[in-house]
Amino acid sequence: MRVLVTGTAGFIGFHIARRLLEEGYTVIGLDGITDYYDVSLKRRRHALLHRFENFSSHEFMLEDAQALHDVFARRTPDMVMHLAGQAGVSHSLDAPGTTSIPISSERTRCWRRCVGTRPGIS
Ligand SMILES: NC(=O)c1ccc[n+]([C@@H]2O[C@H](COP(=O)([O-])OP(=O)(O)OC[C@H]3O[C@@H](n4cnc5c(N)ncnc54)[C@H](O)[C@@H]3O)[C@@H](O)[C@H]2O)c1
């Protein structure tokens, strides 16, 4: 089973991806490697995940609807675990525009294509 995990260079996404890999899943990682905190830590996390042969990663922001569409089209994930996002409650007060992403119809369609059509996946 191929699982698309967003935020694989982040704290939660990294640990989820590693656990899935240990259990034999194929993991397609996606992260925009934002500079909210130490970028080298994020790159080290991805380097650790790349030790698993069933891990591959894509580096772009979710706002890039075309890139997202291409990943779905080429990699055809069976499941999505969506952990990419701007963390931090206090940060949302300092920089409110960074904590939400405008929903484009294209991106919504991309998500639905994988998530919305399969029973048991949400
Ligand atoms: N860690 C916690 O205790 C906790 C608790 C409650 C909720 N959350 C939420 O869970 C999510 C993940 O938390 P975390 O602790 O792993 O955060 P994190 O910052 O360590 O990881 C998030 C990852 O998402 C990536 N990212 C952010 N915006 C992106 C975008 N638009 N496109 C592509 N990649 C993007 C970042 O580069 C980062 O690597 C966040 O939404 C956070 O608010 C976390």
The ligand as an SDF file (V2000), in Angstrom:
LIG
                    3D

 44 48  0  0  0  0  0  0  0  0999 V2000
    3.3370   18.7470   17.5850 N   0  0  0  0  0  0  0  0  0  0  0  0
    2.2290   18.9090   18.3100 C   0  0  0  0  0  0  0  0  0  0  0  0
    2.2270   18.7180   19.5440 O   0  0  0  0  0  0  0  0  0  0  0  0
    0.9220   19.2870   17.6420 C   0  0  0  0  0  0  0  0  0  0  0  0
   -0.2300   19.3600   18.4160 C   0  0  0  0  0  0  0  0  0  0  0  0
   -1.4370   19.6840   17.8130 C   0  0  0  0  0  0  0  0  0  0  0  0
   -1.4930   19.9300   16.4480 C   0  0  0  0  0  0  0  0  0  0  0  0
   -0.3610   19.8640   15.7280 N   0  0  0  0  0  0  0  0  0  0  0  0
   -0.4650   20.1530   14.2840 C   0  0  0  0  0  0  0  0  0  0  0  0
   -0.0020   19.0240   13.5350 O   0  0  0  0  0  0  0  0  0  0  0  0
    0.6640   19.4930   12.3540 C   0  0  0  0  0  0  0  0  0  0  0  0
    2.0960   18.9640   12.3290 C   0  0  0  0  0  0  0  0  0  0  0  0
    2.7460   19.3810   13.5170 O   0  0  0  0  0  0  0  0  0  0  0  0
    4.3120   19.1780   13.6980 P   0  0  0  0  0  0  0  0  0  0  0  0
    4.5920   19.3410   15.1490 O   0  0  0  0  0  0  0  0  0  0  0  0
    4.7700   17.9380   12.9890 O   0  0  0  0  0  0  0  0  0  0  0  0
    4.8420   20.4870   12.9400 O   0  0  0  0  0  0  0  0  0  0  0  0
    6.2210   20.6980   12.1660 P   0  0  0  0  0  0  0  0  0  0  0  0
    6.3470   22.1670   11.9690 O   0  0  0  0  0  0  0  0  0  0  0  0
    7.3450   19.9910   12.8340 O   0  0  0  0  0  0  0  0  0  0  0  0
    5.9580   19.9780   10.7810 O   0  0  0  0  0  0  0  0  0  0  0  0
    5.1190   20.5300    9.7920 C   0  0  0  0  0  0  0  0  0  0  0  0
    5.8170   20.3340    8.4560 C   0  0  0  0  0  0  0  0  0  0  0  0
    4.9510   20.8280    7.4460 O   0  0  0  0  0  0  0  0  0  0  0  0
    5.7210   21.5390    6.4940 C   0  0  0  0  0  0  0  0  0  0  0  0
    4.8200   22.5400    5.9060 N   0  0  0  0  0  0  0  0  0  0  0  0
    4.2160   23.5820    6.5270 C   0  0  0  0  0  0  0  0  0  0  0  0
    3.4090   24.2360    5.6930 N   0  0  0  0  0  0  0  0  0  0  0  0
    3.5150   23.6060    4.4960 C   0  0  0  0  0  0  0  0  0  0  0  0
    2.9050   23.8100    3.2230 C   0  0  0  0  0  0  0  0  0  0  0  0
    2.0320   24.7920    3.0280 N   0  0  0  0  0  0  0  0  0  0  0  0
    3.2400   22.9670    2.2240 N   0  0  0  0  0  0  0  0  0  0  0  0
    4.1240   21.9710    2.4180 C   0  0  0  0  0  0  0  0  0  0  0  0
    4.7270   21.7140    3.6040 N   0  0  0  0  0  0  0  0  0  0  0  0
    4.4100   22.5250    4.6260 C   0  0  0  0  0  0  0  0  0  0  0  0
    6.8780   22.1670    7.2460 C   0  0  0  0  0  0  0  0  0  0  0  0
    8.0140   22.3500    6.4290 O   0  0  0  0  0  0  0  0  0  0  0  0
    7.1280   21.1280    8.3450 C   0  0  0  0  0  0  0  0  0  0  0  0
    8.1870   20.2540    8.0320 O   0  0  0  0  0  0  0  0  0  0  0  0
    0.6140   21.0210   12.3910 C   0  0  0  0  0  0  0  0  0  0  0  0
   -0.5200   21.4430   11.6400 O   0  0  0  0  0  0  0  0  0  0  0  0
    0.4020   21.3160   13.8690 C   0  0  0  0  0  0  0  0  0  0  0  0
   -0.2550   22.5590   14.0650 O   0  0  0  0  0  0  0  0  0  0  0  0
    0.8430   19.5510   16.2810 C   0  0  0  0  0  0  0  0  0  0  0  0
  1  2  1  0
  2  3  2  0
  2  4  1  0
  4  5  1  0
  4 44  2  0
  5  6  2  0
  6  7  1  0
  7  8  2  0
  8  9  1  0
  8 44  1  0
  9 10  1  0
  9 42  1  0
 10 11  1  0
 11 12  1  0
 11 40  1  0
 12 13  1  0
 13 14  1  0
 14 15  2  0
 14 16  1  0
 14 17  1  0
 17 18  1  0
 18 19  2  0
 18 20  1  0
 18 21  1  0
 21 22  1  0
 22 23  1  0
 23 24  1  0
 23 38  1  0
 24 25  1  0
 25 26  1  0
 25 36  1  0
 26 27  1  0
 26 35  1  0
 27 28  2  0
 28 29  1  0
 29 30  1  0
 29 35  2  0
 30 31  1  0
 30 32  2  0
 32 33  1  0
 33 34  2  0
 34 35  1  0
 36 37  1  0
 36 38  1  0
 38 39  1  0
 40 41  1  0
 40 42  1  0
 42 43  1  0
M  CHG  2   8   1  16  -1
M  END
$$$$
